[in-house]
Amino acid sequence: MEKLTEVRWHARGGQGAVTAAKLLAEAALSQGKYFQAFPEYGPERMGAPIQAFTRISGDPIYIKSSITNPDIVVVLDPTLLKSIDVTVGLADEGILIINTDASPAEIRASMGLVGRSVFTVPATQIALDTIGKPIPNTPMLGALAKATALMRLEDIRSHLQASFGKKFASDVIEGNVRALEQAYEEAKGE
């Protein structure tokens, strides 16, 4: 049985966490994996804290609940670190990926983290530079590819191009691919 990998996404409405969770899952499907991707929110509106979840496995997934003990936590909005304990349930060998200009060492010190791998990437700035909008979801997928062995950058890129090709103009697709690749290069970890 292949290991089940669970990813919990923390963001605010409108930052693209649900889209990122689905893109990651669909990229896994293109690799022959089983997946689940779903959000958890109520009547919140743009800017309200939300969570999204992705499960990936080589075997069918029968779990029907939120993810409470993730292997990977991805934080799209660093302001959430002041109001939510994003590390709840994250094991000592887990991976934390945060959209921030701060270094992994600075994040580790400010959060009092022991254990866990910490990766940081300035995803919002990368999104502004490449797609012209402060939507950090695509850059965070690039950082996730660098921080984990869950999915190769090439696989995410290929799926992103195919998926976005059905909905967006070529310049939007190219900007998102640049954001994905730049974040992969700029993500720092310890």
MIFI-262452 format. One record per residue (C-alpha): x, y, z; residue in three letters. Coordinates in steps of 0.001 Angstrom, whole numbers. Each point is the difference from the previous one (the first is absolute). Last residue first. Example, Ala and Ser with C-alpha at 12.3 -4.5 7.8 and 13.67 -1.06 7.14 Angstrom:
BEGIN
+---------+---------+---------+--------+
:    east :   north :      up : residu :
+---------+---------+---------+--------+
:   13670 :   -1060 :    7140 :    SER :
:   -1370 :   -3440 :     660 :    ALA :
+---------+---------+---------+--------+
//
This chain:
BEGIN
+---------+---------+---------+--------+
:    east :   north :      up : residu :
+---------+---------+---------+--------+
:   15706 :   24253 :    6443 :    GLU :
:   -1593 :    1395 :   -3134 :    GLY :
:     117 :    2778 :   -2522 :    LYS :
:   -2382 :     405 :   -2913 :    ALA :
:    1452 :    2276 :   -2717 :    GLU :
:     480 :   -2531 :   -2805 :    GLU :
:   -3347 :   -1784 :     438 :    TYR :
:   -1637 :    3392 :     463 :    ALA :
:    1421 :    1150 :   -3333 :    GLN :
:   -1231 :   -3152 :   -1763 :    GLU :
:   -3600 :     240 :    1239 :    LEU :
:    -158 :    3748 :    -599 :    ALA :
:    1409 :    -422 :   -3534 :    ARG :
:   -2632 :   -2684 :    -692 :    VAL :
:   -2677 :    2339 :    1357 :    ASN :
:    1162 :    2829 :   -2241 :    GLY :
:      61 :   -2310 :   -3049 :    GLU :
:   -3563 :   -1143 :     697 :    ILE :
:   -1226 :    3570 :     398 :    VAL :
:    1797 :    1033 :   -3227 :    ASP :
:   -1519 :   -2995 :   -1853 :    SER :
:   -3583 :    1032 :     768 :    ALA :
:   -1900 :   -1927 :    2658 :    PHE :
:   -2618 :   -2703 :     450 :    LYS :
:     849 :   -3207 :   -1881 :    LYS :
:    3726 :     717 :     -62 :    GLY :
:    -131 :     413 :    3789 :    PHE :
:    -451 :   -3756 :     451 :    SER :
:    2526 :   -1099 :   -2624 :    ALA :
:    2635 :    2563 :     987 :    GLN :
:    -509 :    -694 :    3712 :    LEU :
:     229 :   -3754 :    -615 :    HIS :
:    3313 :     319 :   -1793 :    SER :
:    1417 :    2392 :    2577 :    ARG :
:   -1069 :   -2231 :    2889 :    ILE :
:    1611 :   -3050 :   -1612 :    ASP :
:    3173 :    1897 :    -897 :    GLU :
:     329 :    1299 :    3569 :    LEU :
:     -17 :   -3576 :    1285 :    ARG :
:   -2680 :   -1036 :    2456 :    MET :
:      34 :   -1259 :    3583 :    LEU :
:    3768 :      -7 :     392 :    ALA :
:    -292 :    3093 :    2142 :    THR :
:    1458 :    3459 :     531 :    ALA :
:     724 :     824 :   -3650 :    LYS :
:   -3395 :   -1124 :   -1296 :    ALA :
:   -1697 :    1805 :    2901 :    LEU :
:    1864 :    3202 :    -881 :    ALA :
:   -1275 :    -231 :   -3585 :    GLY :
:   -3541 :    -650 :    1258 :    LEU :
:     369 :    3075 :    2221 :    MET :
:     849 :    2059 :   -3089 :    PRO :
:   -3299 :   -1082 :   -1581 :    THR :
:   -2082 :     865 :    3074 :    ASN :
:    1443 :    3431 :     800 :    PRO :
:   -2703 :    2247 :   -1506 :    ILE :
:    1253 :    3583 :     305 :    PRO :
:    -637 :     793 :   -3691 :    LYS :
:    2349 :    1084 :   -2798 :    GLY :
:     638 :   -3517 :   -1261 :    ILE :
:    3795 :    -174 :     265 :    THR :
:    1151 :    2814 :    2293 :    ASP :
:   -3156 :     130 :    2126 :    LEU :
:      -1 :   -3784 :     341 :    ALA :
:    3679 :       7 :    1014 :    ILE :
:    -734 :    2692 :    2578 :    GLN :
:   -2864 :   -2067 :    1423 :    THR :
:    2119 :   -3150 :      22 :    ALA :
:    2988 :    1350 :    1966 :    PRO :
:    1142 :   -3557 :     825 :    VAL :
:     605 :   -1755 :    3299 :    THR :
:     703 :   -3619 :     872 :    PHE :
:      77 :   -1545 :    3478 :    VAL :
:     765 :   -3664 :     650 :    SER :
:   -1457 :   -1258 :    3262 :    ARG :
:    1891 :    -208 :    3262 :    GLY :
:    -288 :    2693 :    2623 :    VAL :
:   -1962 :    3107 :    -849 :    LEU :
:    -127 :    3011 :    2317 :    GLY :
:   -2212 :    1865 :   -2483 :    MET :
:    2232 :    3089 :    -254 :    SER :
:    3197 :   -2097 :     113 :    ALA :
:   -1093 :   -2505 :   -2687 :    ARG :
:   -1318 :    2829 :   -2175 :    ILE :
:    3298 :    1885 :     275 :    GLU :
:    1973 :   -3189 :    -757 :    ALA :
:   -2199 :    -744 :   -3045 :    PRO :
:     765 :    3498 :   -1296 :    SER :
:   -2617 :    2727 :      -8 :    ALA :
:   -1380 :    1335 :   -3290 :    ASP :
:   -3115 :   -2079 :     563 :    THR :
:   -2332 :   -2570 :   -1558 :    ASN :
:     522 :   -2924 :    2369 :    ILE :
:     750 :   -3696 :    -560 :    ILE :
:      -3 :   -2293 :    3057 :    LEU :
:    1169 :   -3599 :    -467 :    ILE :
:    -610 :   -2813 :    2471 :    GLY :
:    2663 :   -2082 :    1789 :    GLU :
:   -1018 :    1417 :    3398 :    ASP :
:   -3637 :    -771 :    -871 :    ALA :
:   -2465 :    2704 :   -1035 :    LEU :
:   -3147 :    -403 :    2111 :    GLY :
:    -299 :    3700 :     784 :    VAL :
:    2756 :    1781 :   -1945 :    THR :
:   -2257 :    2719 :   -1421 :    VAL :
:    -657 :    1380 :    3480 :    ASP :
:   -2362 :    2753 :   -1126 :    ILE :
:     -92 :    3728 :     834 :    SER :
:    3526 :    1349 :    -412 :    LYS :
:    1076 :   -2605 :   -2579 :    LEU :
:   -3053 :     972 :   -2068 :    LEU :
:    1805 :    3201 :   -1009 :    THR :
:    2347 :   -2210 :   -2033 :    PRO :
:   -2680 :    -644 :   -2640 :    ASP :
:     566 :   -2954 :   -2338 :    LEU :
:     944 :   -2482 :    2730 :    VAL :
:     716 :   -3555 :   -1208 :    VAL :
:      40 :   -2804 :    2580 :    VAL :
:    1453 :   -3396 :    -965 :    ILE :
:    -290 :   -3424 :    1634 :    ASP :
:   -3360 :     994 :    1404 :    PRO :
:   -1482 :   -1272 :    3266 :    ASN :
:   -3517 :    1499 :     178 :    THR :
:   -1033 :    -320 :   -3649 :    ILE :
:   -3730 :     417 :    -431 :    SER :
:   -2108 :   -3119 :    -295 :    SER :
:   -1149 :   -2648 :   -2458 :    LYS :
:    2835 :   -2543 :     -14 :    ILE :
:    -429 :   -2687 :   -2670 :    TYR :
:    3011 :     739 :   -2184 :    ILE :
:     811 :   -2483 :   -2776 :    PRO :
:    3690 :    -930 :    -194 :    ASP :
:    2975 :    1862 :   -1455 :    GLY :
:    -864 :    2869 :    2299 :    SER :
:    -656 :    3731 :      25 :    ILE :
:   -2153 :    1996 :    2422 :    ARG :
:    -528 :    3731 :    -442 :    THR :
:   -1704 :    2389 :    2407 :    PHE :
:   -1232 :    3565 :      50 :    ALA :
:    -281 :    2359 :    2943 :    GLN :
:   -1533 :    3447 :     145 :    ILE :
:     612 :    3305 :    1779 :    PRO :
:   -2268 :    2843 :   -1207 :    ALA :
:    1385 :    2337 :   -2678 :    GLY :
:   -2768 :    -480 :   -2564 :    MET :
:   -3103 :   -1299 :    1726 :    ARG :
:    -780 :   -2649 :    2549 :    GLU :
:   -3346 :   -1815 :    -118 :    PRO :
:    1610 :   -3263 :    1043 :    GLY :
:    3447 :   -1251 :    -734 :    TYR :
:    1844 :   -3241 :    -363 :    GLU :
:    1329 :    -598 :   -3474 :    PRO :
:     447 :   -3278 :   -1889 :    PHE :
:    2565 :   -2051 :   -1863 :    ALA :
:      71 :   -3795 :      43 :    GLN :
:    2432 :   -2115 :   -1949 :    PHE :
:     941 :   -3314 :   -1574 :    TYR :
:    3211 :    -172 :   -1994 :    LYS :
:     523 :    -838 :   -3679 :    GLY :
:    2421 :    2842 :    -709 :    GLN :
:   -2736 :    2135 :   -1615 :    SER :
:   -1957 :    -574 :    3200 :    LEU :
:    2862 :    1520 :    1989 :    ALA :
:    -166 :    3110 :   -2197 :    ALA :
:   -3735 :      89 :     736 :    GLU :
:     689 :     -43 :    3725 :    ALA :
:    2565 :    2800 :    -192 :    LEU :
:   -2321 :    2069 :   -2165 :    LEU :
:   -2885 :    -610 :    2424 :    LYS :
:    1923 :    1161 :    3066 :    ALA :
:    1317 :    2992 :   -1970 :    ALA :
:   -3521 :     981 :   -1096 :    THR :
:   -1248 :    -237 :    3586 :    VAL :
:    2956 :    2057 :    1203 :    ALA :
:    -572 :    2718 :   -2619 :    GLY :
:     534 :    3153 :    2040 :    GLN :
:   -3650 :    1090 :    -254 :    GLY :
:   -1121 :   -1195 :    3424 :    GLY :
:    2890 :     113 :    2438 :    ARG :
:    2533 :   -2763 :     254 :    ALA :
:     992 :   -3198 :    1791 :    HIS :
:     562 :   -3166 :   -2075 :    TRP :
:     180 :   -3449 :    1604 :    ARG :
:    1814 :   -2740 :   -1918 :    VAL :
:    -372 :   -3725 :     655 :    GLU :
:    2206 :   -2706 :   -1465 :    THR :
:   -1211 :   -3608 :      34 :    LEU :
:    2920 :   -2381 :    -222 :    LYS :
:    -184 :   -2713 :   -2654 :    GLU :
:   -1406 :   -3396 :    1003 :    MET :
+---------+---------+---------+--------+
//
